[in-house]
């Protein structure tokens, strides 16, 4: 479990806590799926609890093979590789990031 810093989590800290990669979190940000609440002066991303809740929703939808509401995207009929971080049990880890 990661203890929440009052300043939020860096992208590396969130990646480590969730089992996702930094690249995945950057990709989600570029798509507008999970955007950090803040960028500090140096441009580094800082994630707050609301951002982590959004990440939980995105992971839950992916685990159910549902889109995030984007037009033209529905259930996926195939997946090349199953990411264990997308299991619903993995979503519990996200919740534990901000609880003691």
TORMIMI-493192 format. One line per field, with one value per residue (C-alpha): x, y, z. Coordinates in Angstrom, 2 decimals. Layout:
// TORMIMI-493192
xx <- (X|...)
yy <- (Y|...)
zz <- (Z|...)
// end
This chain:
// TORMIMI-493192
xx <- (0.00|1.20|0.57|-0.91|1.37|-0.53|0.89|-0.58|1.15|3.69|3.12|5.85|4.30|0.86|2.33|4.07|0.93|-1.32|0.97|0.45|3.34|4.21|3.73|0.16|-0.66|0.82|-1.30|-4.46|-3.61|-3.13|-6.53|-8.19|-9.24|-7.26|-5.73|-3.70|-5.27|-2.07|1.24|3.96|6.25|8.63|5.70|5.52|2.09|0.50|-2.49|-5.11|-7.68|-10.29|-7.82|-7.24|-11.01|-11.21|-8.39|-10.40|-13.40|-11.27|-9.72|-13.11|-14.50|-11.47|-11.81|-15.42|-14.34|-16.47|-15.46|-15.29|-18.17|-16.16|-18.25|-17.61|-16.00|-17.81|-16.95|-13.74|-13.96|-10.33|-7.36|-3.81|-2.56|-4.36|-2.98|-3.33|-3.57|-6.96|-8.56|-11.30|-9.23|-6.57|-9.08|-9.05|-5.39|-6.27|-8.73|-6.14|-3.72|-5.69|-6.93|-5.11)
yy <- (0.00|3.50|6.28|9.29|12.31|15.58|16.78|13.81|10.93|11.22|9.20|6.78|6.32|5.70|3.25|1.33|1.25|0.01|-2.28|-0.19|1.32|4.99|4.78|3.49|6.37|8.86|7.23|7.51|11.18|11.80|10.21|12.24|9.11|9.75|13.20|14.37|17.14|19.10|19.59|21.14|23.85|21.30|19.72|16.60|15.05|14.88|12.57|13.25|10.81|11.80|10.92|7.50|6.95|7.71|5.23|2.63|3.24|2.93|-0.32|-1.73|-0.97|-2.57|-5.63|-5.96|-5.44|-2.30|0.99|4.20|5.66|6.65|6.52|3.53|1.48|-1.41|-4.76|-6.15|-9.54|-10.41|-9.47|-10.34|-10.39|-10.34|-7.72|-8.95|-5.34|-5.18|-7.87|-6.56|-7.63|-5.25|-2.42|-3.05|-2.10|1.34|1.91|0.87|3.51|6.22|4.29|3.03)
zz <- (0.00|-0.83|1.66|-0.06|-0.11|0.49|-2.82|-4.70|-6.46|-9.23|-12.37|-11.25|-7.82|-9.34|-11.84|-9.07|-6.92|-9.72|-11.68|-14.81|-16.71|-16.83|-20.58|-20.09|-17.75|-20.24|-22.98|-20.87|-20.31|-24.05|-24.74|-22.00|-20.10|-16.91|-16.66|-13.68|-11.61|-11.63|-13.35|-11.27|-12.67|-14.20|-16.06|-13.88|-13.42|-9.95|-9.42|-6.73|-5.29|-7.90|-10.66|-9.13|-8.93|-12.66|-13.28|-11.33|-13.60|-16.74|-15.50|-14.53|-17.99|-19.62|-17.38|-18.56|-22.18|-22.44|-23.96|-21.98|-23.94|-26.98|-30.18|-32.38|-29.64|-28.07|-26.54|-27.91|-29.52|-29.00|-26.91|-27.78|-24.22|-20.89|-18.52|-14.90|-13.75|-15.46|-13.32|-11.06|-8.06|-9.32|-8.95|-5.21|-5.17|-6.51|-3.71|-1.13|-2.43|-0.63|2.39|5.40)
// end
